[in-house]
Amino acid sequence: MPSEQVAQYKLVYLAKSDGKEEIVTKKKKKEQNAPTASQMDQTADPKGVTDFYRLVQIGDEKEVEWRRKLGGMLKRELGGPEHASKTHESTSMV
């Protein structure tokens, strides 16, 4: 059985998804490209539900999951039609 070759890659971490500090909304209003104070609020609502953004640390389970999903999406984009039906679950991380 031939050995499987694994592509070499370098991780790149960005602070902003598109590298911009400010964005312009559909209504032509400038906004900071960051979560709002209400989106960062960790206080539970009356039902006890907390819904907030948090910075995901490098190596966290959620960060690895996102890298896997984004890698699978990139693979499908670059790989063409023959990779279009493959999901991120079939993409192995080494």
N, C-alpha and C positions, 0 to 999 in steps of 0.2 A: 504494500500500500504506500503510495507516494506521500511524502510529508506535505502538509498544507503550509503555504507561504502566507505570512501575515504582513500587511502593509505597515510601514513605519509612519508615524505621525507625531506631531508636536502639539501639545495642548496650548491653546491661546485663550486667556480669560479676559473678558471685556467688562467694564463697569456699566456701560450703557449698551442696549441691544443694537442701536444704530450709530453709536458714537456721538450723538448730539446732546448737548446740555439743554437746549430749548427746542420745542416743536411748535408748529403753527397748526391750530385746529381748523376744522372745516369752516368755522365762522371767522377765520383770519385772526384769531386771538392767540397771542404767544403764551405758552405754558412751559413750566419746568418739566423736563423729561424724567420724572421721578414719581413715586407713589405720593398721594396726598396725605395729609395728617390723618384724615378719617380712615384711609386705607391701611395705615400703620397702627391704628388704635387696636390694642389687644384686649380691650374690655369686653366682657361677655354681654350679649343682649339679654332682655328679660327671660328668654327661654334657655339661657345658658350657652348659647352658640357663640363661638368666636370665629370671626372671618377677617383675616388680615394678611398683609404682605409681610414677609421677613426676608432678610438677606440670607441666601443659602450659602453655607460655607463650603469651600473646596473639600471634596472627599465625602460630604454628607450623602446619605442614601438618595435623597431627592436630586442632588446635583448630578450624581452618576446616572440616575434614571433620565434626566433631561439631556445629558450628553449622548446617551444611547439613542433617545428618540430623535434628536437633531442629527446625529450621525446617520441614522437610517433614512431620514428625509433627504439628506445630502446625497447619500448613496443612490437613492431612487432618481434624484434630479440629474446626477452626473452619469448614472448607469444606463439611462435610456429606457425604452419600453420593456426590455427583458427583465428589469428590476422593479417595474412600476407596481406589481402586485405584492411584493415582499414587504413584510411589516418589520418594525424595529425590534421585535422579539427575536427575529431570526438573525439579527446582527450581534455577533459576539464581541465582547470587550476583552482586550488582553492587557 
